[in-house]
Amino acid sequence: MSNNHVTIFDTTLRDGEQSPGASMTADDKVRIAKILEEMRVDVIEAGFPAASPGDFAAVEAVAGEVKSSIICGLARAIRADIDQAGAALKHAVRGRIHTFIATSPLHMRYKLQMEPYKVYEIAIESVKRARNLIDDVEWSAEDATRSDPDFLCQCVEGAIAAGARTINIPDTVGYTIPEEHNALIKMLFNRVPNIDKAVISVHCHNDLGLAVANSLSAVQAGARQVECTINGLGERAGNAALEEIVMALATRRDRMPFTTGVNSEMIARASQTVSAITGFAVQPNKAIVGANAFAHESGIHQDGMLKHRGTYEIMSPASVGVKTSNLVLGKHSGRAAFKSKLAEMGYALGENAVEDAFTRFKALADRKREIHDGDIASLIDDSAGEGRIKLSALEITCGTRITQPVAEVELEIEGVKRTARAIGDGPVDAAFNAIKDLTTRTQHLRSYQVQAVTGGTDAQARAAVRLEENGRSVTGHGTDVDTLVASAKAYVDALNRLTLRRRAARAAAAE
């Protein structure tokens, strides 16, 4: 492989999931992982196997499904964590254990409460243990950008000697700046004698909005792996965004002569799927994947675009999987046109799934004048209504002359239809209260979000509801042209997901 190739390490399923409210089921992770594999992402960090039985099962499931990408499991520098990671990856065609320990004075003193010599010993031991389980081992120096350079060099040299093939230098708290980060990577190349035996990786957080810039500066200094996430998901302010890294390298080859193997035309689909599953809306002005990334409203901009697209677009929409035409289907469209559109958008579905999506498309087309790409993506991504509980009907009375909104909900619970009426502080609250009256009240609402899938007053609403019960957190999704119906669908979807979590917990306890 060329020395100018940059390995793309996606950690959406691990670090991205650590965003509060972004919890994913094993099925969610497999679904995203298969898209990442189709995108030709080099490494997929599927989770932290020792974190919970659910995370172990998710990593194991991804490892069993994905064949071409390397599947990675994270582990602290603890024997049990490393062994769990190895067990979760036993069915992977290509597996990697990623183990880490903090090396900064702040973390060693207050978090680990260890002397540097002890941290070094544990780091070396962890790499050796991981190498006994798997050939591909990555070692990370947590909080590397605030570590003492001499100690960092010592640890990197020792980890490579112990068998680490990849050395990750994380900017764990998003503290560094591009020039400083570039100098740090160059320093390692100049001072670590065996550094040519490993790939140098970077993992930058976005606390100062510099994650992508810091990652690119490290690549220019010699790093050849970038750890990133779809839509920039991650703890606190998130991580370097995969789509921004890939397209920056593709667009500015004149200054950064590096390549990735990623199929950039799948970026929009991956972004939409991750947004739908996590319930995290993509801000309209988000680079590459935002709704406005290729929109031009200013008269001056529109005039320039009509004369030459290059006046205001530095990349084509098609290069990231965005189609310039929106309205291509309507209520008179047939199955052939619908299937062609799905293929154009990158979806490969079985006949039963296509038929189900087409039925929902026809129902939507009867209610919505214009069908956009975003509407079709929502039809595919929307899983509301599946499970033991289904929303059959919703009727809400509210308005300025109504003292308190009243909702009447009909649910089909395991084939039996039941109805309840409830009041609330608002129409959504009333609907949720009615659903609770028909199901349970053991769950707590932690967040509720609504976004428009497309523009216009007839836009579909995409709702996300996060429920928590006994420490288990799930996010349900619902889409409909009626915002209140979308919200009720999302709540029901979350209840179905909670039911699955309860069953899994009982099964684990019984073992």
C-alpha positions as CSV (number, residue, x, y, z in Angstrom):
1,M,0.0,0.0,0.0
2,S,1.2,3.5,-0.9
3,N,2.8,5.5,1.9
4,N,0.3,8.3,1.0
5,H,-2.7,6.1,1.8
6,V,-4.6,7.2,4.9
7,T,-6.4,4.5,6.8
8,I,-9.9,5.6,7.9
9,F,-10.8,4.2,11.3
10,D,-14.5,4.8,12.1
11,T,-15.6,4.9,15.7
12,T,-19.2,5.9,15.3
13,L,-20.3,2.7,16.9
14,R,-18.1,3.2,19.9
15,D,-17.1,6.8,20.6
16,G,-20.1,8.1,18.6
17,E,-22.4,6.0,20.8
18,Q,-21.0,7.7,23.9
19,S,-22.8,10.9,22.9
20,P,-25.5,11.2,25.6
21,G,-28.7,9.7,24.1
22,A,-27.0,8.1,21.1
23,S,-27.3,4.5,22.4
24,M,-27.6,1.8,19.7
25,T,-28.9,-1.7,19.7
26,A,-26.9,-4.6,18.3
27,D,-29.1,-4.6,15.2
28,D,-28.5,-0.8,14.8
29,K,-24.8,-1.3,15.0
30,V,-24.8,-4.1,12.4
31,R,-26.9,-2.0,10.1
32,I,-24.5,0.9,10.3
33,A,-21.4,-1.4,10.1
34,K,-22.6,-2.9,6.9
35,I,-23.0,0.6,5.3
36,L,-19.5,1.4,6.5
37,E,-18.2,-1.8,5.0
38,E,-19.9,-1.0,1.7
39,M,-18.3,2.5,1.9
40,R,-14.9,0.7,2.1
41,V,-14.0,2.1,5.5
42,D,-10.8,0.4,6.6
43,V,-11.4,-0.1,10.3
44,I,-14.7,-0.2,12.2
45,E,-14.5,0.2,16.0
46,A,-17.7,-1.7,16.9
47,G,-17.8,-1.0,20.7
48,F,-16.3,-1.6,24.1
49,P,-17.0,-5.3,24.8
50,A,-16.3,-5.1,28.6
51,A,-18.7,-2.2,29.1
52,S,-21.9,-4.4,29.2
53,P,-23.3,-7.7,27.9
54,G,-25.2,-5.7,25.3
55,D,-22.0,-4.0,24.0
56,F,-20.2,-7.4,23.9
57,A,-23.1,-8.9,21.9
58,A,-23.1,-5.9,19.5
59,V,-19.3,-6.3,18.8
60,E,-19.7,-10.0,18.4
61,A,-22.6,-9.5,16.0
62,V,-20.7,-6.9,13.9
63,A,-17.7,-9.2,13.8
64,G,-19.8,-12.0,12.5
65,E,-21.4,-9.9,9.8
66,V,-18.7,-7.8,8.4
67,K,-16.1,-9.5,6.2
68,S,-13.9,-6.9,4.5
69,S,-13.3,-4.2,7.1
70,I,-11.2,-4.7,10.2
71,I,-13.5,-5.0,13.2
72,C,-12.0,-3.4,16.4
73,G,-13.0,-3.8,20.0
74,L,-11.8,-1.3,22.7
75,A,-10.3,-2.4,26.0
76,R,-8.8,-0.7,28.9
77,A,-5.4,-1.8,30.0
78,I,-7.1,-4.4,32.2
79,R,-6.8,-8.2,31.7
80,A,-10.5,-8.8,31.9
81,D,-11.2,-6.1,29.3
82,I,-8.7,-7.4,26.9
83,D,-9.9,-11.0,27.2
84,Q,-13.5,-9.8,26.7
85,A,-12.4,-8.0,23.5
86,G,-10.7,-11.1,22.2
87,A,-13.7,-13.2,22.9
88,A,-16.1,-10.7,21.1
89,L,-13.8,-10.7,18.1
90,K,-13.3,-14.5,17.8
91,H,-15.5,-14.7,14.7
92,A,-14.1,-11.7,12.9
93,V,-12.4,-12.3,9.6
94,R,-10.1,-9.4,10.4
95,G,-10.0,-8.4,14.1
96,R,-8.2,-5.8,16.1
97,I,-7.9,-5.2,19.9
98,H,-7.5,-1.5,20.8
99,T,-6.2,-1.0,24.3
100,F,-5.4,2.2,26.0
101,I,-4.1,3.9,29.2
102,A,-3.7,7.6,30.1
103,T,-0.2,9.1,30.0
104,S,-0.7,12.7,31.0
105,P,0.4,13.9,34.4
106,L,-3.1,15.1,35.1
107,H,-4.7,11.7,34.3
108,M,-2.0,9.6,36.0
109,R,-2.2,11.6,39.2
110,Y,-5.9,12.1,39.6
111,K,-7.7,9.4,37.6
112,L,-5.3,6.5,37.7
113,Q,-3.5,7.5,40.9
114,M,-0.3,5.8,39.5
115,E,3.3,6.7,39.1
116,P,4.6,6.9,35.5
117,Y,6.7,3.8,35.9
118,K,3.6,1.8,36.8
119,V,1.6,3.2,33.9
120,Y,4.4,2.2,31.5
121,E,4.5,-1.4,32.9
122,I,0.8,-1.8,32.5
123,A,0.9,-0.4,29.0
124,I,3.5,-2.9,27.9
125,E,1.7,-5.8,29.7
126,S,-1.6,-4.9,28.1
127,V,-0.2,-4.9,24.6
128,K,1.6,-8.3,25.1
129,R,-1.6,-9.8,26.5
130,A,-3.6,-8.5,23.5
131,R,-1.0,-9.9,21.1
132,N,-1.4,-13.3,22.6
133,L,-5.1,-13.2,21.6
134,I,-4.9,-11.5,18.2
135,D,-2.2,-10.4,15.7
136,D,-3.5,-6.9,15.1
137,V,-3.1,-4.7,18.2
138,E,-3.5,-0.9,18.5
139,W,-2.3,1.0,21.6
140,S,-3.5,4.5,22.6
141,A,-1.9,7.0,25.0
142,E,-5.0,8.7,26.4
143,D,-4.6,12.4,26.7
144,A,-1.4,12.2,24.6
145,T,-1.4,15.9,23.7
146,R,-1.1,16.9,27.3
147,S,1.6,14.3,28.1
148,D,5.2,14.8,28.9
149,P,7.1,14.3,25.6
150,D,9.9,12.2,27.1
151,F,7.4,9.8,28.8
152,L,5.2,9.7,25.7
153,C,8.1,8.7,23.6
154,Q,9.1,6.0,26.1
155,C,5.6,4.5,26.1
156,V,5.3,4.6,22.3
157,E,8.6,2.8,21.9
158,G,7.7,0.2,24.5
159,A,4.3,-0.5,23.0
160,I,5.7,-1.0,19.5
161,A,8.4,-3.3,20.9
162,A,5.7,-5.3,22.8
163,G,3.8,-5.9,19.5
164,A,1.5,-2.9,18.8
165,R,1.1,-2.5,15.0
166,T,-0.8,0.8,15.4
167,I,0.0,3.6,17.8
168,N,-2.8,6.1,18.5
169,I,-2.0,9.6,19.7
170,P,-5.4,11.0,20.9
171,D,-6.2,14.6,21.6
172,T,-8.7,13.3,24.1
173,V,-10.0,16.7,25.3
174,G,-9.7,18.6,22.1
175,Y,-7.0,20.8,23.6
176,T,-4.3,21.1,20.9
177,I,-4.1,23.3,17.9
178,P,-2.9,22.3,14.3
179,E,0.6,23.7,14.5
180,E,1.2,22.1,17.9
181,H,-0.3,18.8,16.8
182,N,1.9,18.7,13.7
183,A,5.0,19.3,15.8
184,L,4.0,16.5,18.3
185,I,3.7,13.9,15.5
186,K,7.0,15.0,13.9
187,M,8.7,14.8,17.3
188,L,7.6,11.2,17.7
189,F,9.0,10.3,14.3
190,N,12.3,12.0,15.1
191,R,12.7,10.5,18.6
192,V,11.2,7.0,18.7
193,P,13.7,4.7,17.1
194,N,11.3,1.9,16.2
195,I,8.4,4.1,15.0
196,D,8.8,2.7,11.4
197,K,7.4,-0.6,12.8
198,A,3.9,0.9,13.4
199,V,1.3,3.0,11.8
200,I,0.8,6.3,13.6
201,S,-2.9,7.2,14.2
202,V,-4.7,10.3,15.6
203,H,-8.0,10.6,17.3
204,C,-9.1,14.2,17.8
205,H,-12.0,15.6,19.7
206,N,-13.7,18.8,18.7
207,D,-13.9,20.8,22.0
208,L,-12.4,23.8,20.3
209,G,-13.8,23.1,16.8
210,L,-10.4,21.9,15.6
211,A,-10.7,18.2,15.3
212,V,-10.6,18.0,11.6
213,A,-7.9,20.6,11.3
214,N,-5.8,18.8,13.9
215,S,-6.3,15.5,12.2
216,L,-5.2,16.8,8.8
217,S,-2.1,18.5,10.3
218,A,-1.1,15.2,11.8
219,V,-1.5,13.5,8.4
220,Q,0.8,16.1,6.9
221,A,3.3,15.3,9.7
222,G,3.3,11.5,8.9
223,A,0.2,10.0,10.6
224,R,-1.4,7.5,8.4
225,Q,-4.6,6.6,10.3
226,V,-7.4,9.0,11.3
227,E,-10.0,8.0,13.8
228,C,-13.3,9.7,13.1
229,T,-17.1,9.4,13.1
230,I,-20.1,9.9,10.8
231,N,-21.6,13.4,11.4
232,G,-18.8,14.0,13.9
233,L,-20.6,12.2,16.7
234,G,-18.8,11.6,20.0
235,E,-18.4,12.6,23.6
236,R,-18.9,16.3,24.5
237,A,-18.4,18.3,21.3
238,G,-17.8,15.1,19.2
239,N,-15.0,13.8,17.1
240,A,-13.4,14.6,13.7
241,A,-16.1,14.0,11.1
242,L,-15.4,11.2,8.7
243,E,-17.1,13.0,5.8
244,E,-15.0,16.1,6.3
245,I,-11.7,14.2,6.6
246,V,-12.4,12.2,3.4
247,M,-13.7,15.1,1.3
248,A,-10.9,17.5,2.5
249,L,-8.3,15.0,1.3
250,A,-10.2,14.3,-1.9
251,T,-10.7,18.0,-2.7
252,R,-7.3,19.5,-1.7
253,R,-5.0,16.9,-3.3
254,D,-2.9,19.9,-4.4
255,R,-1.8,20.6,-0.9
256,M,-2.5,17.2,0.7
257,P,-1.4,14.4,-1.7
258,F,-3.0,11.6,0.3
259,T,-5.7,9.1,-0.6
260,T,-8.3,7.0,1.2
261,G,-10.2,4.0,0.0
262,V,-13.6,5.4,1.0
263,N,-16.4,5.5,-1.5
264,S,-17.5,9.1,-0.9
265,E,-20.7,8.7,-2.9
266,M,-22.2,6.8,0.1
267,I,-21.5,9.6,2.6
268,A,-25.0,11.1,2.4
269,R,-26.7,7.8,2.9
270,A,-24.4,6.9,5.9
271,S,-25.1,10.3,7.4
272,Q,-28.9,10.0,7.1
273,T,-28.9,6.5,8.5
274,V,-26.8,7.4,11.6
275,S,-29.0,10.5,12.2
276,A,-32.2,8.4,11.9
277,I,-30.9,5.7,14.3
278,T,-29.4,8.0,16.9
279,G,-32.1,10.7,16.7
280,F,-29.3,13.3,16.4
281,A,-30.3,15.8,13.7
282,V,-27.7,17.1,11.4
283,Q,-27.5,20.9,11.5
284,P,-28.5,22.4,8.2
285,N,-25.1,24.2,7.8
286,K,-23.1,21.1,8.6
287,A,-20.2,20.7,6.2
288,I,-20.6,18.1,3.5
289,V,-23.9,16.5,4.8
290,G,-26.0,19.4,6.0
291,A,-29.2,20.2,4.1
292,N,-27.7,23.6,3.1
293,A,-24.3,22.3,2.1
294,F,-25.2,22.5,-1.6
295,A,-28.0,25.1,-1.4
296,H,-27.7,28.5,-2.9
297,E,-30.2,31.3,-2.0
298,S,-28.2,34.5,-2.6
299,G,-28.9,36.0,-6.0
300,I,-25.2,36.6,-6.6
301,H,-24.5,33.0,-5.8
302,Q,-27.3,31.7,-8.0
303,D,-26.1,33.8,-10.9
304,G,-22.6,32.4,-10.5
305,M,-23.9,28.9,-10.3
306,L,-25.9,29.3,-13.5
307,K,-22.8,30.4,-15.3
308,H,-20.4,27.8,-13.8
309,R,-21.0,25.5,-10.8
310,G,-17.3,25.9,-9.8
311,T,-18.0,29.5,-8.8
312,Y,-19.6,28.5,-5.5
313,E,-19.2,24.7,-5.3
314,I,-15.8,23.2,-4.6
315,M,-17.1,19.6,-4.9
316,S,-20.1,18.2,-6.7
317,P,-23.2,17.0,-4.8
318,A,-22.9,13.7,-6.5
319,S,-19.5,13.1,-5.1
320,V,-21.0,12.7,-1.6
321,G,-24.2,11.0,-2.8
322,V,-26.4,14.0,-2.9
323,K,-28.7,14.3,-5.9
324,T,-29.4,17.7,-7.3
325,S,-33.0,16.9,-8.2
326,N,-35.5,16.6,-5.3
327,L,-38.9,16.0,-6.7
328,V,-38.7,12.8,-8.8
329,L,-41.6,10.7,-7.5
330,G,-45.3,11.2,-6.7
331,K,-48.5,9.3,-6.1
332,H,-48.7,8.1,-9.7
333,S,-45.2,6.6,-9.7
334,G,-45.0,2.8,-9.9
335,R,-42.9,0.1,-8.4
336,A,-40.3,0.2,-11.1
337,A,-39.6,3.9,-10.7
338,F,-39.6,3.5,-6.9
339,K,-37.1,0.6,-7.1
340,S,-34.9,2.6,-9.5
341,K,-34.9,5.6,-7.1
342,L,-33.9,3.3,-4.2
343,A,-31.0,2.0,-6.3
344,E,-30.0,5.5,-7.2
345,M,-29.9,6.4,-3.5
346,G,-27.7,3.4,-2.7
347,Y,-30.3,1.1,-1.0
348,A,-30.2,-2.6,-1.8
349,L,-33.3,-4.1,-0.3
350,G,-35.0,-7.5,-0.6
351,E,-38.3,-7.8,-2.4
352,N,-40.3,-7.9,0.9
353,A,-38.6,-4.8,2.2
354,V,-39.2,-3.0,-1.1
355,E,-42.8,-3.9,-1.1
356,D,-43.2,-2.7,2.5
357,A,-41.5,0.6,1.7
358,F,-43.5,1.0,-1.5
359,T,-46.8,0.6,0.4
360,R,-45.7,3.3,2.9
361,F,-44.5,5.5,0.0
362,K,-47.9,5.3,-1.6
363,A,-49.6,6.2,1.7
364,L,-47.2,9.2,2.1
365,A,-47.8,10.3,-1.5
366,D,-51.5,10.5,-0.9
367,R,-50.9,13.0,2.0
368,K,-47.8,14.9,0.7
369,R,-47.7,16.9,-2.5
370,E,-43.9,16.6,-3.1
371,I,-41.7,13.6,-2.4
372,H,-38.1,14.4,-1.8
373,D,-35.0,12.2,-1.4
374,G,-35.1,12.9,2.4
375,D,-38.7,11.6,2.5
376,I,-37.7,8.3,0.8
377,A,-34.7,7.9,3.1
378,S,-37.0,8.3,6.1
379,L,-39.3,5.6,4.7
380,I,-36.4,3.2,4.7
381,D,-34.9,4.3,7.9
382,D,-38.1,4.6,9.9
383,S,-38.6,1.5,12.1
384,A,-41.6,2.8,14.1
385,G,-44.5,0.5,14.3
386,E,-42.5,-2.7,14.5
387,G,-42.7,-4.8,17.6
388,R,-45.3,-5.9,20.1
389,I,-47.0,-2.5,20.4
390,K,-48.3,-0.6,17.3
391,L,-50.0,2.7,17.0
392,S,-53.4,2.2,15.5
393,A,-55.0,5.7,15.9
394,L,-54.4,9.1,17.5
395,E,-56.8,11.9,18.0
396,I,-55.9,15.1,19.9
397,T,-58.0,18.1,20.8
398,C,-55.9,21.3,21.5
399,G,-55.7,24.9,20.7
400,T,-55.9,28.4,22.1
401,R,-59.5,27.9,23.3
402,I,-58.8,24.5,24.9
403,T,-57.9,24.7,28.6
404,Q,-55.9,21.4,28.5
405,P,-55.1,19.2,25.5
406,V,-56.8,15.8,25.4
407,A,-55.4,12.9,23.5
408,E,-57.2,9.6,22.6
409,V,-54.8,6.8,21.6
410,E,-55.6,3.4,20.2
411,L,-52.7,0.9,20.5
412,E,-52.5,-2.7,19.2
413,I,-50.7,-4.6,21.9
414,E,-49.8,-8.2,20.9
415,G,-52.8,-8.2,18.5
416,V,-55.3,-6.7,20.9
417,K,-56.6,-3.2,20.4
418,R,-57.0,-0.9,23.4
419,T,-57.9,2.7,23.8
420,A,-57.2,5.4,26.4
421,R,-57.8,9.1,26.8
422,A,-55.5,11.4,28.8
423,I,-54.8,15.1,29.3
424,G,-51.4,16.8,29.3
425,D,-49.6,20.1,29.5
426,G,-49.4,20.1,25.7
427,P,-50.6,17.9,22.9
428,V,-47.5,15.7,22.9
429,D,-47.6,15.3,26.6
430,A,-51.2,14.3,26.4
431,A,-50.4,11.7,23.7
432,F,-47.5,10.3,25.8
433,N,-49.7,10.1,28.9
434,A,-52.4,8.1,27.0
435,I,-49.7,5.7,25.8
436,K,-48.4,5.3,29.3
437,D,-51.9,4.5,30.6
438,L,-52.1,1.6,28.1
439,T,-48.6,0.3,28.7
440,T,-46.4,1.1,31.7
441,R,-45.1,4.1,33.7
442,T,-41.8,2.6,34.7
443,Q,-39.9,4.4,32.0
444,H,-38.7,8.1,32.2
445,L,-38.6,10.5,29.2
446,R,-35.1,11.8,28.9
447,S,-35.3,13.7,25.6
448,Y,-37.7,14.5,22.8
449,Q,-36.7,16.0,19.5
450,V,-38.5,16.8,16.3
451,Q,-37.0,17.9,13.0
452,A,-38.3,18.4,9.5
453,V,-37.1,15.8,7.0
454,T,-37.5,18.2,4.1
455,G,-38.5,21.8,3.5
456,G,-42.0,23.2,3.0
457,T,-45.2,23.3,5.1
458,D,-46.0,19.7,4.1
459,A,-42.6,18.4,5.2
460,Q,-42.5,15.1,7.1
461,A,-41.6,15.4,10.8
462,R,-39.0,13.0,12.2
463,A,-39.3,12.6,16.0
464,A,-36.9,11.0,18.4
465,V,-37.8,9.9,21.9
466,R,-35.2,8.7,24.5
467,L,-36.6,6.7,27.3
468,E,-34.7,5.3,30.4
469,E,-35.6,2.5,32.7
470,N,-33.4,0.9,35.4
471,G,-30.3,2.4,33.8
472,R,-31.2,1.2,30.3
473,S,-31.5,3.9,27.7
474,V,-33.2,3.5,24.3
475,T,-34.0,5.9,21.5
476,G,-37.2,5.5,19.5
477,H,-38.0,7.1,16.1
478,G,-41.1,8.0,14.2
479,T,-41.8,9.8,10.9
480,D,-45.0,11.2,9.6
481,V,-46.4,14.3,7.9
482,D,-48.3,14.9,11.2
483,T,-45.8,16.0,13.9
484,L,-48.0,14.6,16.7
485,V,-48.4,11.2,15.0
486,A,-44.6,11.1,14.4
487,S,-44.1,11.8,18.1
488,A,-46.5,9.0,19.2
489,K,-44.8,6.6,16.8
490,A,-41.4,7.5,18.3
491,Y,-42.6,6.9,21.8
492,V,-44.1,3.5,20.8
493,D,-40.9,2.5,19.0
494,A,-38.9,3.4,22.2
495,L,-41.3,1.2,24.3
496,N,-40.7,-1.7,21.9
497,R,-37.0,-1.2,22.2
498,L,-37.2,-1.2,26.0
499,T,-39.1,-4.5,25.8
500,L,-36.3,-6.0,23.9
501,R,-33.8,-4.7,26.4
502,R,-35.8,-6.2,29.3
503,R,-35.9,-9.6,27.6
504,A,-32.2,-9.5,27.0
505,A,-31.5,-8.5,30.6
506,R,-33.7,-11.4,31.9
507,A,-32.0,-13.8,29.6
508,A,-28.6,-12.7,30.7
509,A,-29.6,-13.0,34.4
510,A,-30.9,-16.5,33.8
511,E,-27.7,-17.8,32.3
